[in-house]
Amino acid sequence: MKDFIIVMKALSDPNRVKIIKMLQHKSMCVCEIKAALKLPQPSVSKHLKILEKAGLVSSQKDGLWVNYHLSNGRSTPYTATILENLKHWLNDDSEIARLIEKIPFLNRKELCS
């Protein structure tokens, strides 16, 4: 039950759900997520840490950047199920749609300098 609660708590914040929805489209660094959500960097980092702890998000260092992406869902059966279902959920939400439209215009070289 502990793993289930960790996953559900990770998704209890709207900004963390938005991060998951954005990462469905591409790997992103903190600066890109920060710009899209208009949140301070420490808040974005905290959200990502919670999502990583729940097994929903993974990270990989790439030169100067740390890229965040959706995990493979193998950490618990809950993460796999949630990640698969979230692909189909909230796609008609206007706020999510606006975020997804921003993604191609986020230039990490400009944002992270």
N, C-alpha and C positions, 0 to 999 in steps of 0.2 A: 504494500500500500504506500510505502514511503516514496518510491519512484513515481507513482501516479500523482501524488500530492506535489512533488517537486515540479513536474511537467505542468500541472494545472496552475500552480502559483506563477510559474514563468510566463504563462499566457494570460495572466489576470490583469496585465497592464496593457492599455491600448498601444502605447509606443512599441512595446515588444512584439505585439502582433503585427504592427506596421513593418518592423524590421524583418520579420519572417516573410511577409508578403513581398518586400523589396528583394530579399535574397533569393526568392524563387526565380527572379529574372536575371540576376548576375551576382557574382562575388563583389563585395564592396569593402572599402576601408572605412575607418571611423570618420574621417573627414567627409566622405561622401554621405554617409548616413546622417551625420551631424547637419550637413547642409540641407538635405532633403527634409529632415524632421524639424529643423530650426531649434535644435536643442544644444545645450552646452556639451563640450567634449566629455567632461566627467560623467554626465548623465548617460550619454551614449555608451561609454565604456562600462558603466555599471549594468546597464541593460544587457549588453553583450555578455558580460560575465555570468549573469543569471541565466541567460539562454544557453550558454556553454555548459554550465553546471547541470542543466536539465537535459543535456544531450541533444538539443535542437539545432545548435550552431557549432561549427568548428572554425578554426583559424589556421592560417598558414602564412609564414613570413615570406615576403617576396621583395628582396632588396630593402628599400626604405619603408615599405608598407607591410602592414599585416592585413591580409585579405580574409574577410569573414564570408562564410558560405554555409548553406544548410548542411547539416550532418547527414550521414548515410542512414540514420535512424536505428542503428543496431544496438545502441546502448540499453534500450528497454523496448518492450513491445508497444509501450504507450507513445514513445517518440515516433516510431515508424508509422503508427496509425494516425497520429495527429498530423504529421508532416504530409502524409498522403491526402488526408481529408482537407487540409488547409489549401491545397492546390485548387480546390473547387469552391471553397467558402470565401465569401466577402468580395468576390470579383465584381459584383455589381454595386459595391459601396463607393460612393462618389469621392470620399477622402482617399481611399486606397487607389482609386483610378487616377487621381491627380498626382499622387506620389509616383506611381508607375510611369506616368507620362514624363516626369522630371528626370528619371534615371538616365536616359541617353545624353542629357545635357550636363550631367555632373562630371566635371573634368578634375580628376584628382590632382593633377600637376598644378592646377591653379588653386584648388581648395586647400591643399596641404602645404603650400609654400609659406 
